[in-house]
Amino acid sequence: MSSAKNFNLAWLKIRDSYFWMILIAFVLRFAYILIAHTYRFKTVDDNFSFGFEMGRIGRALATGQGFSNPFNGLTGPTAWEPPLYPFLIAGIFELFGVYSKASAIMLLSINSLFSALTCIAIFLIAKRCFDEKIARWTSWLWALLPSVMFWCTRWIWETSLATLLLTVIFWLTLVMKDKDGVLPWLEFGFLWGIAALTNTSLLAFLPASGLWICYHRFHRRKPFLGGVATAAAIFAICITPWLIRNYQTFGKFIFIRSNFGAELRLGNGPGADGTWMQYLHPSQNLYEMRLYQQMGELAYVAERKRQAIAFIREDYGRFAILCVKRFIYYWGGVPRLAENPALAPFKNSVFLASTVLAFWGLGRALRQHRPGAWLFFWLIVCYPLVFYFVFPHPRYRHPIEPELGILIVYVISEAGKKTPPAIVTPT
């Protein structure tokens, strides 16, 4: 009896402790990296699966070739990827060796730390919008669920960092309607600047988050125009050095990364079915790689963009059908998963079930006028938009999984209630 009592007391101390959440989440991820040997990447194709394009750029930086060579061979300067994560890879390569197992362990461990730290932002968001019980359950599920750990323990990519940044930005947006002073606006501009240099897709949520703050501050008769100007200035300060680098390198304005036209073509062209036509990617196709080398990055991307737009203009109805398919695949799961096609039906069933629960939770939160419900709505509407026009991938949903998880836990907790909850005053 005393042991059970001691366990309960220990759990009461642990359950709301950020330290224990982060520690347990990180230890589980790190243990999985070591036990499953996920740090052992395939060495075929000159270790390309170790970070893919970002790994290649990281190698180029670490070996004194500058921000260049995103594929195989010496292809010159690039803006194919945002700069922040390749520079992180380069730093680790310089310390622990290029494409070494030690570097793989370090990078996967850093990703795992980003994933573990996301627990705090999840707790704060859920507590503010719902209650402490939902905050506790959601943050611990993020810490413990194996499905959450996949991207941080197996992929050397910016996915976990982007997820952490977007979740922190979401929480900061929620609280800024009440905060006074210049510091919150400085933080807002800085975080969005770092997010832009990490994953430009996150910027789809920037207008909605900024307008949401302005709307609520306007209705509370709080000043916001000066804050908006301050945040915009800090954002510009963060990204301008990279924009200058791109202009000096390529002789034209490039907003952070250059490859949108190529990505558009990988989802739109002869044979398009709503999924990623990876067989046309320069890393997978020798002919495309040769074209990339001969034409140069900007000319190659421009040509691929021209091809994609021509395909779209040929038949707008066909393009609309492809967009609908991509919407379904984004929220219900891609029909073919290269990692393990046999598990695709099961994974997609779980994917679809989580979507249904999250949408159900969002609808209930809107009806009950929960604080921040409309911010959840705009995140779900805005962030995935570009993927409906390009192509979906399970990884592309991960940055908004924390908010989806909060909505899922909320609707499950509401389903167990016998009486309808009291309506919260709209915010």
N, C-alpha and C positions, 0 to 999 in steps of 0.2 A: 504493500500500500504506500509506504514511504517512497519507494523508488518511482512509482507512478506520479506521486505528488511532486517529487524532485524533477521528473521529466516535464511535467506541466509548467513548473516554475521556470525551468530552463527555456522551454518553448516560448513562454510569455516574454522573456527577456530577448530572445532571438528574433521573434517574428516581425517586430517593427524596427529592427536594427539595420540601418543601411550597411554598416560594416559587415554583418553576418550575411546579408543578402549578397553583397559583392563578393565576399570571400568564398562562400559556398558555390555561387555561380561560376566564379573563375576556377576554383579547384576542380569542379566537375568537367569543365571544358578542357582544362590543361591535362587532366587525367585521361580524357578521351583521346586527345592528340597523341599522348604517349602510348596508350594501350592499343589503339586502332592503327598506330603508325601512319597517321595522316600526313606527317611531315615528309614521308617518302614519296616524292613526286616522280612521275615517269621521266626517264632521261632521254626518251626518244624525241626526235625533232629538236635536239639541242635544248632540252628542258623547257619547252614552250609552255607546258601546263603549269609551270611554277610562275604564276603571276601573269601569264599570257602577255598581252601588249604592255601592261604596266611593269611586268617583270623584265621584259626586253628593254624598256626605257630606263628602268632602274639599273640594269647592267651597264647600259651606255653611260649613264651618269657616273656610276662607280668606277668605270674604266677610263674616265676623262674624255668621253666623246660627246658630252653635252646631252641635252634633252632631244634624243634622236632614236632612230632605228627601232620602231615598234614591232617589226616582224623579223624576218630572217635577213641577214646580210646588212651591209652598210647602205642605208637608204637616205641618210641625211636628217636634218632637223624635222621635228614633228610637232603637231598640236593635236594629235589623234586622241589623246587622253588629257583630262585635267591634271594639273601639276602636283597636287599635294601628296597623294599616295605614292606615285613613282619616286618622289624625293624621299619619302619614308623608306621605301624599299632600298633605294640607293644607300642611305645611311646605314641600314642593317647589313647590306652587302659589304660595305667598307669595313665594318667592324667584325663580321663573322664569316665573310667569304661569299663570293658570287655563286648563287645556286647551291649553297651548301646545306646540309641537314640542320646545322646550327642556325642558319639564317631562317630556314623554314620554321623551325620551332619558335624562334623569336617572333617572327611576323604573325604566325597563327596565335601565339600567346598574346600579342598586342591586340589582335582582332578580338580575342576572347575577353580581354580586359574592357575593350569598348562595349562589347555585348553585355558584360556583367554590370558596367556602370549605367547602362540603360535602365536597370531595375529602379534606380532612384527617381528618374524622370517619370517612369510609369507610375510609381507610387504617388508622386506629387500630383500628376494629372488626374488620376482616378480618385484621389481623396478630395480634390477641389471640385470635380464635376459630379461625383457620386457620393461615396462614403469610405470610411477607413477600411471596412471589411472587404469591399471590392478592390481597393488599393492593395491590400495585403495579399489577396488571392492572385490578382493579376501579376504583381511583381514577383511573387514566388513561383508562379507558373512559368514566367519568363526565365527565371533562374534555373528551373529544374527540367523543363520539357526538352527531350532530345531533338525534336524537330526544330526548335529555335536555335540549337547549337550548330546546325549543319553548316551554314555559310561561314561562320567564324572559325570553325575547326578544320574545314576542308578547302576553302578558297582563299588564296592570297589576292585579295581585291578590297576595294573600299567599302563594301556592303555594310559591314558592322559599324564603321565610323560614320557613314551616311545615316544609318538608322539612329545612332546616338545623337547626332547633330539635329536631325529633324525632330526627334522626340523632345529634346531640350528646347528647341525653338517653339514647338507647340506649347509646352508648359509656359515659356516666357511670354508668348502671345496671350495666354489666358490671364496672366497676372498683371500685364502691363496696362490694362484698362483702369486699374486702381492705383498703380504706382506713380509717384511724383519724382521730379528731379530728372537730371540728364543721364544718369548712369544706366537705367534700363534701356534707353534709346541707343547708348553706346554699345551695350551688350547685344542688342538686337541687330544693329548694323554689322558688328564684328562677326557674330555667329553666322549671319547670312553670307558674309564675305568668305568665311572659311568653308561654308557649305558649297558655295559656287565653285570654289577651287578644288572641291572634293568630288562632287557629283552634280553636274549642271541640271540634271533632271529635277533635282529638289527645288529649283527656282520656280517651278510651276505653281508652288504653294505660296510664293512670296507675295504676289498681289493680294491674295485672299487674306493672308495673315495680317498684312499691313492695313488693309481696309477694315478688317474686323476690329482692330485696335482703335482706329480713327472713329469708326461708327460708335463704339461704346464710350469712348472718351467724349465725343461730341454730345451724346445724350446725358452724360454726367457733368457737362459743362466744364470739362477739364481741357487744358490746352494740348494741342498735338501737332500743330504745323511746324513749330520749332523743333520738336522731337523728330518728326519725319525728316526734316532737312538734315539734322544731326546724324540720324541713322543712315541716310543716303550718302552722306559725306564719308562716313566710316566704311560703308560698303565699297564705295568707289576707291578709297585709299587701299583697301585690301586687294582688290582685283586689278587695279591700274598697272602695277609693275608687270604683271603677266600679260596684260594687253599690249603694253609697250614692247615687251619681248617679242610677242607674236608679230607686231607691226614691223619691228626692226628685222626680224628673221625672214618674213615672207613678203614684206612690202605692201601689205594691205591689212585692213582691220579684220581681226578674227576674234570673236567673243569667246574666249577661253579655249574652246576646242573646235576642231575643223571638220569632223567626220560625219556630220548629220546627213549629208547627201548620200554617203556610202551606206549608212544604216537604213535610210529610207529605201534604197534599192534592194537591200537584203530582205525587205518585206513586201516589195511591190515590183513585180516584173513577171515575165513568162514563167509559169509554174507556181506562182504564188498561191498559197492555200491558207494564209492567216498565221503561219508560223515563221520561224527564222530560217531562211535559206542559207544555212551556214556553209554549204558547199560552194557558195560564191564568194566567201570571205577570203581576202588575200592570204590569210594564214592557213587556209584549207585548199586553195585552188592555185596551182602553179601559173596558170594563164593570167589570173587576176593579179597575182603577185608580180608577174613580169610587167603587166600594164602599170601597176603602181610604181615600179622602179623606173620605167621608161618615161612616164608622164610626169612624175613628181606628185606629191601628196595633194596639193590643191587642185591641180588639173584633173587628177584621177577622181577626186571627190566630186568635182563639178560635173564631170562626164556621167558619173553614176547617178547624180541628182537629176541630170537632164533625162536619162533613161527612165528613171522612176516617175518623173512628172509626165513624160510622154505616155507611159503605160497607164497612169491614172486618168489622163485626159482622153484616152481612147474610149474609155467606158466608165463613166462615173458610177453607174449602177453596180458594176462589178467591184469597184473600189469600195462602195458603201457596204456591200456584202462582206468583203474582206475585213472592213472595220468592225462590223458586227461580230464576225468570227473571232477577231482579236479581243474584243470586249469579253466574249464568252470564255476564251482561253485564259485571259488575264485573271478572271474571277473564278473560273471553274477548273483550271489546270490545262496545260498544254498536252495535246493528245499523244505526242511522241516525246519521251524523255530519253536523251542519249545516254544518261548515266545508267539507267536500268529500265529498259522498256517493259519488262515483265511486271514491274511494280507500278507502272503508270496508272492503271485503273484504280488501285487502292489509294495512291497518293492523290489522284485527282478527286476521288470521292471525299477524302478528308479536306482537301482544298475547297471543294464546293460547299461542304457542310459548314466549314468555318466562315465562308462568305455569307451563306444564308443566315447564320446566327448573328454575324456582325451587322448585316443590313437590318435584321429584325431588331437588334439592340439599338441601332441608330434611329429607326422609326419610332421605337418606344421612347427613347430619350427626347426626340423632337416633340412627341405628343405630350410628354410629361414636363416639357419646358426645363429640362435639366441645364444647369450652367455649362456653357461651352458646347452644347449639342450642335449648334449650327457651325461651329468651327470644325467639329468632326465631319460634318456633312461636306464642307468645302474642301477639306483635305482629301476625302474619298472621291470627290468629283474632279478636283484639279490635278492632283499628282499623277494619276495614271493616264491622263489624256493623250500624251505624246505616244504612248505605247499602243494605243488603238490605231494610230496611223503608221507606225513603224512595224513592230512585232513584239509579242509578249514573251516573257521568260519568268519562271518561278522566282528568280532572284530579284526581279523588278518590284515584287510586292513586299519584300522584306522590310524596306524602310518605313512602311506604314503598318506593319504587323503589331507594334506595341498598342497603337490606338484601336486597331481591330480587336486585339485581345481584350482590351478594357471593355469594349462594347459587348463582346461575347460573354465575359464573366458577368457583366451587368444584366443581360437578358436572361441568363441562366439563374441568377439570384432572384430576379423578379418572378420567374416562372414558379418558384417555390412559395411565393407569398399567396395567402388566401384572400387577402383584401387589397384593393388597389392602393398604391402609395399616395401620400399627400402630394399635391401639386406644388412644385417649387416655384417661387417667383421668377419670372423670366429675367435673363441677364443679357 
